[in-house]
Amino acid sequence: MIPGPVCCLEGCRALADPLAPVPLCDWHLAVASDWGSATTGVTDVLPSPCVLCGSRLGVQWPSGWLCAVCEWRLGDPVDAELPPPRVDVVYYLRFDDRIKIGTTANPRQRLGAIWHDELLAFERGDRLVERRRHAQFAEDRFARTEWFRASETLRAHVAALADGVDDPWQRFARWTSEEIARRG
């Protein structure tokens, strides 16, 4: 019987893990893994949800945990005396076969007041961005409203905004947490 490869480190005669990319024994692989995680961080489940965005995914560093979504340091308090940051968004709502393009700095309150079937996407921006979108999709607009026919071009635009985003509210939470982090 032919023994498997031996650990490549000088003086170590232990068998190397045959599936490892470098012929190292289990013990030396564990040491290398510990060293790597201390310099690059390890992605894992946070011990508790992020206070800013609610994410459960984090990166553990020797100095502590960071939220993997908004990069808030776990355990750092949010200054409750500061007002919440203003984050202007353009929102895209679907009702039946129509899409509303509007803007707000308080989307939970605003969207709670509008009858709709689904929140399709958020886009960071204020009234200027909203006006640009209204002009961009003017041919699909219902006269003197913020409602549009769900044309192919408008649906493609919304799909591009929503690409890679499972929940638009998570994106809004990230933008909010980024603003909180910016003001320190």
N, CA, C and O of each residue as an XYZ file, in Angstrom:
736
protein
N       0.837     -1.171      0.000
C       0.000      0.000      0.000
C       0.887      1.242      0.000
O       1.845      1.339      0.767
N       0.548      2.190     -0.879
C       1.331      3.417     -1.004
C       0.696      4.475     -0.109
O      -0.492      4.765     -0.253
N       1.467      5.059      0.815
C       0.905      6.108      1.668
C       0.610      7.358      0.851
O       1.202      7.572     -0.207
N      -0.312      8.183      1.349
C      -0.665      9.434      0.686
C       0.451     10.440      0.815
O       1.486     10.150      1.414
N       0.252     11.618      0.259
C       1.289     12.650      0.334
C       1.555     13.064      1.784
O       0.679     12.983      2.646
N       2.763     13.501      2.016
C       3.187     13.935      3.344
C       3.167     15.457      3.391
O       3.377     16.115      2.372
N       2.917     16.013      4.568
C       2.908     17.462      4.779
C       4.201     18.055      4.237
O       5.282     17.511      4.463
N       4.090     19.156      3.531
C       5.247     19.757      2.863
C       6.134     20.582      3.801
O       7.218     21.009      3.402
N       5.692     20.812      5.033
C       6.512     21.603      5.948
C       7.669     20.766      6.471
O       7.507     19.603      6.840
N       8.824     21.383      6.492
C      10.041     20.686      6.900
C       9.901     20.151      8.322
O       9.507     20.875      9.236
N      10.225     18.896      8.489
C      10.186     18.258      9.793
C       8.849     17.621     10.123
O       8.780     16.836     11.068
N       7.782     17.919      9.391
C       6.465     17.322      9.655
C       6.333     16.071      8.796
O       6.506     16.133      7.579
N       6.033     14.961      9.408
C       5.917     13.695      8.681
C       4.463     13.212      8.614
O       4.201     12.089      8.181
N       3.511     14.067      9.046
C       2.096     13.681      9.035
C       1.581     13.627      7.603
O       2.086     14.309      6.711
N       0.577     12.810      7.413
C      -0.029     12.718      6.089
C      -0.765     14.007      5.760
O      -1.451     14.582      6.605
N      -0.614     14.448      4.528
C      -1.283     15.658      4.058
C      -2.717     15.331      3.659
O      -3.016     14.206      3.259
N      -3.588     16.302      3.769
C      -4.963     16.152      3.318
C      -4.926     16.088      1.789
O      -4.464     17.034      1.152
N      -5.400     15.003      1.193
C      -5.301     14.862     -0.265
C      -6.167     15.870     -1.028
O      -5.953     16.082     -2.222
N      -7.140     16.491     -0.356
C      -8.010     17.465     -1.028
C      -7.535     18.903     -0.874
O      -8.079     19.809     -1.506
N      -6.517     19.117     -0.033
C      -6.018     20.475      0.198
C      -5.262     20.976     -1.030
O      -4.600     20.187     -1.704
N      -5.348     22.273     -1.336
C      -4.642     22.815     -2.502
C      -3.120     22.810     -2.320
O      -2.370     22.812     -3.296
N      -2.681     22.803     -1.068
C      -1.262     22.719     -0.730
C      -1.114     21.498      0.168
O      -1.910     21.321      1.090
N      -0.125     20.659     -0.075
C      -0.005     19.442      0.742
C       0.386     19.747      2.188
O       1.567     19.763      2.534
N      -0.626     19.989      3.028
C      -0.422     20.242      4.449
C      -1.236     19.231      5.249
O      -2.280     18.755      4.803
N      -0.736     18.916      6.437
C      -1.483     18.037      7.332
C      -2.636     18.830      7.945
O      -2.693     20.054      7.825
N      -3.549     18.120      8.599
C      -4.721     18.778      9.185
C      -4.327     19.873     10.175
O      -4.942     20.939     10.190
N      -3.317     19.624     10.996
C      -2.918     20.599     12.000
C      -2.375     21.868     11.347
O      -2.754     22.972     11.736
N      -1.490     21.720     10.357
C      -0.936     22.895      9.683
C      -2.005     23.627      8.867
O      -1.935     24.848      8.730
N      -2.997     22.903      8.319
C      -4.114     23.559      7.635
C      -4.911     24.422      8.610
O      -5.321     25.531      8.269
N      -5.132     23.912      9.827
C      -5.869     24.670     10.842
C      -5.101     25.924     11.240
O      -5.704     26.984     11.409
N      -3.774     25.823     11.392
C      -2.953     26.988     11.738
C      -3.032     28.024     10.617
O      -3.181     29.216     10.886
N      -2.932     27.580      9.369
C      -3.008     28.498      8.223
C      -4.382     29.157      8.147
O      -4.489     30.339      7.820
N      -5.430     28.397      8.447
C      -6.782     28.950      8.429
C      -6.949     30.020      9.506
O      -7.520     31.079      9.245
N      -6.457     29.749     10.704
C      -6.533     30.731     11.789
C      -5.793     32.012     11.416
O      -6.289     33.110     11.666
N      -4.628     31.880     10.829
C      -3.845     33.042     10.424
C      -4.595     33.822      9.347
O      -4.665     35.049      9.407
N      -5.153     33.119      8.367
C      -5.888     33.790      7.292
C      -7.113     34.519      7.799
O      -7.393     35.638      7.370
N      -7.848     33.896      8.709
C      -9.062     34.555      9.216
C      -8.731     35.779     10.058
O      -9.543     36.698     10.162
N      -7.541     35.799     10.662
C      -7.149     36.963     11.459
C      -6.779     38.143     10.574
O      -6.821     39.287     11.027
N      -6.419     37.889      9.329
C      -6.015     38.979      8.442
C      -7.084     39.346      7.419
O      -7.026     40.429      6.837
N      -8.053     38.473      7.190
C      -9.061     38.775      6.173
C     -10.483     38.810      6.718
O     -11.389     39.258      6.015
N     -10.704     38.358      7.929
C     -12.057     38.328      8.477
C     -12.815     37.103      8.007
O     -12.544     36.564      6.934
N     -13.758     36.670      8.813
C     -14.550     35.486      8.506
C     -16.018     35.880      8.476
O     -16.537     36.440      9.442
N     -16.682     35.588      7.372
C     -18.105     35.881      7.245
C     -18.901     34.804      7.970
O     -18.683     33.609      7.770
N     -19.828     35.248      8.817
C     -20.613     34.315      9.619
C     -21.889     35.028     10.070
O     -22.115     36.186      9.720
N     -22.709     34.341     10.836
C     -23.936     34.928     11.377
C     -23.562     35.799     12.574
O     -22.831     35.366     13.465
N     -24.072     37.031     12.583
C     -23.816     37.931     13.709
C     -24.410     37.359     14.999
O     -25.427     36.667     14.953
N     -23.793     37.640     16.139
C     -24.361     37.190     17.406
C     -25.746     37.787     17.678
O     -26.566     37.164     18.352
N     -26.009     38.991     17.158
C     -27.329     39.611     17.254
C     -27.517     40.466     15.999
O     -26.531     40.867     15.381
N     -28.762     40.752     15.611
C     -28.989     41.537     14.398
C     -28.346     42.924     14.480
O     -28.232     43.506     15.559
N     -27.934     43.436     13.337
C     -27.368     44.783     13.248
C     -28.429     45.790     13.695
O     -29.580     45.712     13.265
N     -28.047     46.729     14.555
C     -29.015     47.714     15.061
C     -29.439     48.704     13.989
O     -30.484     49.340     14.121
N     -28.650     48.847     12.929
C     -29.004     49.808     11.885
C     -29.853     49.205     10.784
O     -30.911     49.738     10.448
N     -29.393     48.085     10.216
C     -30.103     47.557      9.046
C     -30.813     46.243      9.315
O     -31.573     45.772      8.469
N     -30.581     45.636     10.482
C     -31.272     44.396     10.815
C     -30.656     43.149     10.228
O     -31.174     42.053     10.442
N     -29.561     43.279      9.490
C     -28.921     42.115      8.875
C     -28.411     41.148      9.938
O     -28.049     41.553     11.043
N     -28.390     39.887      9.594
C     -27.821     38.872     10.489
C     -26.448     38.427     10.011
O     -25.781     37.658     10.703
N     -26.009     38.891      8.846
C     -24.728     38.470      8.281
C     -23.629     39.445      8.683
O     -23.795     40.659      8.568
N     -22.510     38.913      9.153
C     -21.424     39.767      9.602
C     -20.067     39.215      9.229
O     -19.949     38.105      8.709
N     -19.049     40.004      9.502
C     -17.659     39.594      9.296
C     -16.963     39.731     10.639
O     -16.955     40.804     11.242
N     -16.380     38.634     11.099
C     -15.696     38.641     12.378
C     -14.209     38.894     12.152
O     -13.540     38.177     11.409
N     -13.717     39.932     12.813
C     -12.310     40.297     12.786
C     -11.762     40.110     14.198
O     -12.540     39.998     15.145
N     -10.452     40.074     14.359
C      -9.909     39.990     15.716
C     -10.369     41.157     16.587
O     -10.473     41.013     17.805
N     -10.647     42.314     15.975
C     -11.067     43.492     16.738
C     -12.566     43.533     17.007
O     -13.024     44.389     17.764
N     -13.339     42.637     16.411
C     -14.777     42.608     16.635
C     -15.549     42.302     15.360
O     -14.969     41.970     14.326
N     -16.869     42.419     15.455
C     -17.770     42.120     14.348
C     -18.163     43.382     13.591
O     -18.364     44.440     14.187
N     -18.271     43.257     12.262
C     -18.854     44.292     11.411
C     -20.034     43.687     10.676
O     -19.988     42.529     10.262
N     -21.093     44.470     10.513
C     -22.223     44.027      9.708
C     -21.741     43.876      8.267
O     -21.071     44.766      7.743
N     -22.073     42.768      7.629
C     -21.651     42.535      6.253
C     -22.436     43.385      5.258
O     -22.009     43.545      4.115
N     -23.575     43.930      5.674
C     -24.403     44.740      4.777
C     -24.034     46.214      4.859
O     -23.737     46.841      3.842
N     -24.051     46.772      6.074
C     -23.845     48.225      6.208
C     -22.515     48.589      6.879
O     -22.179     49.769      6.973
N     -21.764     47.599      7.340
C     -20.442     47.774      7.943
C     -20.465     48.508      9.280
O     -19.455     49.079      9.690
N     -21.607     48.497      9.960
C     -21.685     49.073     11.294
C     -21.014     48.115     12.265
O     -21.226     46.905     12.192
N     -20.205     48.651     13.177
C     -19.514     47.805     14.152
C     -20.507     47.341     15.209
O     -21.162     48.158     15.856
N     -20.615     46.026     15.381
C     -21.518     45.455     16.361
C     -21.165     45.968     17.753
O     -20.006     45.929     18.166
N     -22.160     46.440     18.456
C     -21.954     46.953     19.806
C     -21.825     48.459     19.866
O     -22.013     49.048     20.930
N     -21.507     49.105     18.743
C     -21.450     50.561     18.741
C     -22.869     51.104     18.863
O     -23.752     50.700     18.107
N     -23.095     52.007     19.797
C     -24.453     52.532     19.961
C     -24.781     53.553     18.875
O     -23.898     54.221     18.338
N     -26.049     53.653     18.572
C     -26.535     54.700     17.685
C     -26.936     55.852     18.600
O     -27.674     55.654     19.565
N     -26.457     57.038     18.304
C     -26.770     58.200     19.143
C     -28.243     58.545     18.978
O     -28.647     59.105     17.959
N     -29.037     58.211     19.977
C     -30.482     58.413     19.911
C     -30.871     59.887     19.919
O     -31.999     60.230     19.568
N     -29.946     60.762     20.317
C     -30.268     62.185     20.349
C     -30.200     62.815     18.959
O     -30.777     63.878     18.732
N     -29.505     62.172     18.037
C     -29.421     62.700     16.681
C     -30.696     62.360     15.918
O     -31.233     61.263     16.070
N     -31.182     63.281     15.106
C     -32.359     62.951     14.291
C     -31.955     61.931     13.228
O     -30.790     61.880     12.833
N     -32.902     61.123     12.766
C     -32.553     60.170     11.716
C     -32.084     60.923     10.470
O     -32.554     62.027     10.198
N     -31.169     60.336      9.724
C     -30.679     61.034      8.533
C     -31.756     61.105      7.454
O     -32.651     60.263      7.397
N     -31.657     62.107      6.613
C     -32.587     62.240      5.493
C     -32.015     61.444      4.321
O     -30.891     61.680      3.879
N     -32.799     60.517      3.839
C     -32.421     59.719      2.676
C     -33.565     59.828      1.674
O     -34.612     59.204      1.843
N     -33.356     60.623      0.634
C     -34.373     60.793     -0.403
C     -34.313     59.617     -1.365
O     -33.238     59.201     -1.795
N     -35.490     59.086     -1.696
C     -35.569     57.975     -2.635
C     -36.659     58.235     -3.662
O     -37.649     58.914     -3.393
N     -36.449     57.682     -4.827
C     -37.493     57.586     -5.843
C     -38.018     56.171     -5.713
O     -37.242     55.215     -5.723
N     -39.337     56.027     -5.589
C     -39.921     54.707     -5.417
C     -40.732     54.330     -6.653
O     -41.239     55.183     -7.380
N     -40.832     53.033     -6.858
C     -41.579     52.474     -7.984
C     -42.584     51.480     -7.402
O     -42.205     50.439     -6.866
N     -43.876     51.818     -7.516
C     -44.946     50.979     -6.991
C     -45.763     50.414     -8.138
O     -45.962     51.076     -9.157
N     -46.231     49.190     -7.967
C     -47.122     48.595     -8.955
C     -48.518     48.483     -8.360
O     -48.691     48.048     -7.222
N     -49.517     48.884     -9.155
C     -50.919     48.644     -8.838
C     -51.563     48.167    -10.122
O     -51.613     48.905    -11.106
N     -52.059     46.935    -10.121
C     -52.572     46.291    -11.332
C     -51.508     46.345    -12.417
O     -50.416     45.804    -12.246
N     -51.822     46.994    -13.533
C     -50.872     47.050    -14.650
C     -50.234     48.435    -14.780
O     -49.743     48.796    -15.849
N     -50.240     49.202    -13.699
C     -49.661     50.547    -13.696
C     -48.501     50.612    -12.711
O     -48.415     49.831    -11.763
N     -47.609     51.570    -12.966
C     -46.459     51.795    -12.085
C     -46.426     53.267    -11.701
O     -46.530     54.146    -12.557
N     -46.283     53.523    -10.421
C     -46.175     54.899     -9.919
C     -44.710     55.195     -9.650
O     -44.003     54.397     -9.035
N     -44.267     56.352    -10.120
C     -42.916     56.838     -9.837
C     -43.067     58.085     -8.985
O     -43.595     59.098     -9.444
N     -42.608     58.014     -7.756
C     -42.716     59.138     -6.837
C     -41.446     59.274     -6.019
O     -40.521     58.474     -6.160
N     -41.399     60.283     -5.167
C     -40.226     60.500     -4.324
C     -40.655     60.855     -2.908
O     -41.726     61.416     -2.681
N     -39.786     60.510     -1.963
C     -40.048     60.810     -0.563
C     -38.763     60.667      0.237
O     -37.818     60.000     -0.186
N     -38.745     61.303      1.398
C     -37.661     61.111      2.355
C     -38.151     60.236      3.512
O     -37.380     59.901      4.411
N     -39.426     59.871      3.485
C     -40.009     59.026      4.522
C     -40.852     57.950      3.837
O     -42.080     58.033      3.836
N     -40.199     56.941      3.255
C     -40.944     55.980      2.439
C     -41.966     55.138      3.203
O     -43.007     54.799      2.641
N     -41.708     54.795      4.447
C     -42.684     53.968      5.179
C     -44.011     54.716      5.332
O     -45.083     54.149      5.120
N     -43.923     55.977      5.697
C     -45.142     56.778      5.857
C     -45.815     57.009      4.510
O     -47.029     56.848      4.382
N     -45.032     57.383      3.511
C     -45.595     57.712      2.195
C     -46.238     56.488      1.541
O     -47.363     56.569      1.048
N     -45.534     55.364      1.536
C     -46.072     54.178      0.885
C     -47.267     53.609      1.638
O     -48.118     52.944      1.048
N     -47.331     53.871      2.949
C     -48.491     53.457      3.727
C     -49.745     54.215      3.350
O     -50.855     53.765      3.632
N     -49.577     55.364      2.713
C     -50.716     56.194      2.342
C     -51.147     55.988      0.890
O     -52.131     56.581      0.449
N     -50.422     55.156      0.146
C     -50.730     54.954     -1.280
C     -51.198     53.520     -1.498
O     -50.532     52.568     -1.093
N     -52.346     53.382     -2.139
C     -52.851     52.053     -2.465
C     -51.955     51.451     -3.533
O     -51.783     52.037     -4.601
N     -51.380     50.280     -3.254
C     -50.525     49.616     -4.236
C     -50.481     48.115     -3.960
O     -50.796     47.660     -2.860
N     -50.086     47.362     -4.977
C     -49.960     45.908     -4.847
C     -48.554     45.492     -4.436
O     -48.373     44.510     -3.716
N     -47.549     46.255     -4.902
C     -46.170     45.813     -4.687
C     -45.196     46.985     -4.796
O     -45.315     47.843     -5.671
N     -44.232     46.990     -3.881
C     -43.096     47.909     -4.007
C     -42.091     47.219     -4.916
O     -41.586     46.146     -4.583
N     -41.797     47.824     -6.056
C     -40.904     47.199     -7.028
C     -39.440     47.517     -6.766
O     -38.585     46.634     -6.829
N     -39.150     48.800     -6.466
C     -37.744     49.192     -6.297
C     -37.657     50.576     -5.679
O     -38.604     51.362     -5.699
N     -36.478     50.840     -5.130
C     -36.090     52.179     -4.692
C     -34.898     52.596     -5.525
O     -34.081     51.770     -5.933
N     -34.812     53.899     -5.770
C     -33.645     54.487     -6.426
C     -33.252     55.685     -5.579
O     -34.103     56.490     -5.203
N     -31.987     55.803     -5.282
C     -31.552     56.930     -4.464
C     -31.723     58.207     -5.279
O     -31.233     58.295     -6.405
N     -32.414     59.193     -4.719
C     -32.594     60.441     -5.444
C     -33.744     61.258     -4.896
O     -34.568     60.770     -4.123
N     -33.780     62.519     -5.316
C     -34.794     63.459     -4.849
C     -35.716     63.840     -6.000
O     -35.857     63.094     -6.968
N     -36.350     65.020     -5.884
C     -37.299     65.464     -6.911
C     -36.658     65.604     -8.291
O     -37.317     65.382     -9.308
N     -35.397     65.966     -8.329
C     -34.707     66.091     -9.613
C     -34.656     64.744    -10.331
O     -34.940     64.675    -11.527
N     -34.302     63.684     -9.628
C     -34.260     62.345    -10.227
C     -35.672     61.911    -10.616
O     -35.876     61.314    -11.673
N     -36.642     62.214     -9.756
C     -38.030     61.870    -10.065
C     -38.473     62.561    -11.365
O     -39.083     61.924    -12.224
N     -38.172     63.847    -11.512
C     -38.547     64.575    -12.736
C     -37.873     63.978    -13.964
O     -38.474     63.891    -15.035
N     -36.612     63.567    -13.795
C     -35.911     62.926    -14.927
C     -36.612     61.633    -15.337
O     -36.761     61.353    -16.526
N     -37.041     60.848    -14.350
C     -37.732     59.593    -14.664
C     -39.092     59.879    -15.306
O     -39.503     59.171    -16.225
N     -39.784     60.900    -14.833
C     -41.066     61.254    -15.448
C     -40.855     61.658    -16.905
O     -41.647     61.285    -17.770
N     -39.803     62.411    -17.181
C     -39.505     62.811    -18.565
C     -39.061     61.603    -19.397
O     -39.436     61.468    -20.562
N     -38.265     60.736    -18.787
C     -37.749     59.558    -19.491
C     -38.887     58.641    -19.955
O     -38.811     58.063    -21.039
N     -39.931     58.508    -19.149
C     -41.030     57.611    -19.473
C     -42.314     58.373    -19.789
O     -43.412     57.856    -19.580
N     -42.178     59.609    -20.295
C     -43.323     60.491    -20.546
C     -44.356     59.871    -21.487
O     -45.554     60.093    -21.315
N     -43.918     59.114    -22.455
C     -44.872     58.538    -23.410
C     -45.782     57.487    -22.767
O     -46.822     57.147    -23.329
N     -45.405     56.976    -21.611
C     -46.214     55.973    -20.909
C     -47.022     56.575    -19.762
O     -47.734     55.853    -19.064
N     -46.920     57.875    -19.562
C     -47.533     58.534    -18.406
C     -49.019     58.789    -18.619
O     -49.449     59.205    -19.695
N     -49.802     58.527    -17.555
C     -51.201     58.911    -17.558
C     -51.240     60.395    -17.235
O     -50.608     60.840    -16.277
N     -51.971     61.158    -18.019
C     -51.962     62.624    -17.951
C     -52.125     63.154    -16.524
O     -52.994     62.720    -15.768
N     -51.255     64.111    -16.189
C     -51.279     64.846    -14.917
C     -51.271     63.938    -13.677
O     -51.861     64.281    -12.653
N     -50.605     62.783    -13.773
C     -50.461     61.889    -12.620
C     -49.007     61.423    -12.548
O     -48.196     61.746    -13.416
N     -48.695     60.666    -11.509
C     -47.383     60.037    -11.391
C     -47.461     58.556    -11.754
O     -46.552     57.790    -11.437
N     -48.542     58.152    -12.416
C     -48.762     56.763    -12.802
C     -48.422     56.573    -14.279
O     -48.669     57.447    -15.111
N     -47.852     55.412    -14.578
C     -47.364     55.101    -15.916
C     -47.839     53.716    -16.332
O     -48.062     52.839    -15.497
N     -47.991     53.539    -17.658
C     -48.245     52.196    -18.178
C     -46.988     51.367    -17.918
O     -45.876     51.888    -18.000
N     -47.153     50.114    -17.614
C     -46.004     49.234    -17.357
C     -45.419     48.775    -18.692
O     -45.519     47.606    -19.063
N     -44.808     49.718    -19.403
C     -44.232     49.420    -20.714
C     -42.979     48.559    -20.568
O     -42.451     48.384    -19.470
N     -42.529     48.040    -21.669
C     -41.311     47.220    -21.680
C     -40.111     48.014    -21.169
O     -39.312     47.496    -20.388
N     -39.979     49.277    -21.611
C     -38.819     50.074    -21.193
C     -38.877     50.417    -19.716
O     -37.852     50.391    -19.034
N     -40.070     50.739    -19.209
C     -40.184     51.042    -17.786
C     -39.930     49.789    -16.951
O     -39.239     49.857    -15.935
N     -40.474     48.660    -17.361
C     -40.222     47.410    -16.626
C     -38.742     47.048    -16.644
O     -38.216     46.549    -15.649
N     -38.065     47.293    -17.764
C     -36.627     47.005    -17.844
C     -35.842     47.912    -16.893
O     -34.894     47.471    -16.243
N     -36.244     49.181    -16.817
C     -35.582     50.122    -15.899
C     -35.752     49.667    -14.446
O     -34.792     49.648    -13.676
N     -36.975     49.304    -14.086
C     -37.249     48.847    -12.720
C     -36.483     47.553    -12.434
O     -35.940     47.381    -11.342
N     -36.439     46.654    -13.404
C     -35.706     45.391    -13.219
C     -34.219     45.651    -12.999
O     -33.580     44.971    -12.197
N     -33.669     46.634    -13.711
C     -32.245     46.969    -13.521
C     -32.007     47.533    -12.120
O     -30.986     47.235    -11.500
N     -32.937     48.343    -11.618
C     -32.807     48.885    -10.264
C     -32.907     47.779     -9.218
O     -32.219     47.823     -8.198
N     -33.760     46.789     -9.468
C     -34.003     45.730     -8.499
C     -33.033     44.559     -8.645
O     -33.061     43.631     -7.837
N     -32.186     44.592     -9.656
C     -31.266     43.479     -9.898
C     -30.366     43.236     -8.688
O     -29.664     44.141     -8.237
N     -30.393     42.025     -8.175
C     -29.566     41.661     -7.033
C     -30.115     42.091     -5.691
O     -29.442     41.946     -4.670
N     -31.332     42.619     -5.675
C     -31.945     43.095     -4.425
C     -33.210     42.283     -4.176
O     -34.185     42.395     -4.920
N     -33.190     41.465     -3.126
C     -34.369     40.663     -2.804
C     -35.473     41.507     -2.188
O     -36.655     41.256     -2.425
N     -35.095     42.509     -1.396
C     -36.068     43.332     -0.694
C     -35.629     44.798     -0.772
O     -34.585     45.152     -0.224
N     -36.409     45.658     -1.445
C     -36.026     47.074     -1.542
C     -35.816     47.733     -0.181
O     -35.017     48.662     -0.062
N     -36.520     47.266      0.841
C     -36.362     47.858      2.171
C     -34.964     47.625      2.723
O     -34.461     48.456      3.479
N     -34.324     46.521      2.365
C     -32.950     46.280      2.804
C     -32.007     47.312      2.182
O     -31.076     47.786      2.833
N     -32.254     47.649      0.936
C     -31.431     48.670      0.283
C     -31.621     50.020      0.969
O     -30.648     50.737      1.206
N     -32.862     50.369      1.287
C     -33.131     51.628      1.989
C     -32.455     51.629      3.366
O     -31.887     52.643      3.773
N     -32.513     50.506      4.079
C     -31.864     50.404      5.389
C     -30.354     50.594      5.257
O     -29.727     51.210      6.119
N     -29.780     50.076      4.197
C     -28.340     50.250      3.997
C     -28.005     51.711      3.737
O     -27.043     52.235      4.298
N     -28.787     52.375      2.893
C     -28.535     53.795      2.618
C     -28.657     54.610      3.897
O     -27.864     55.521      4.137
N     -29.652     54.280      4.720
C     -29.834     54.994      5.989
C     -28.642     54.768      6.902
O     -28.127     55.716      7.495
N     -28.201     53.527      7.020
C     -27.063     53.234      7.899
C     -25.786     53.877      7.372
O     -24.942     54.302      8.162
N     -25.629     53.956      6.054
C     -24.460     54.638      5.491
C     -24.461     56.114      5.871
O     -23.413     56.681      6.178
N     -25.645     56.739      5.848
C     -25.742     58.149      6.237
C     -25.415     58.340      7.706
O     -24.751     59.310      8.072
N     -25.873     57.428      8.551
C     -25.547     57.505      9.975
C     -24.047     57.351     10.166
O     -23.444     58.085     10.949
N     -23.443     56.413      9.465
C     -21.998     56.186      9.577
C     -21.209     57.402      9.076
O     -20.168     57.738      9.641
N     -21.702     58.065      8.016
C     -20.997     59.235      7.468
C     -20.917     60.382      8.470
O     -19.912     61.089      8.542
N     -21.971     60.555      9.230
C     -21.968     61.680     10.152
C     -21.251     61.331     11.463
O     -21.092     62.183     12.337
N     -20.820     60.061     11.587
C     -19.960     59.622     12.689
C     -20.634     59.632     13.992
O     -20.026     59.285     15.005
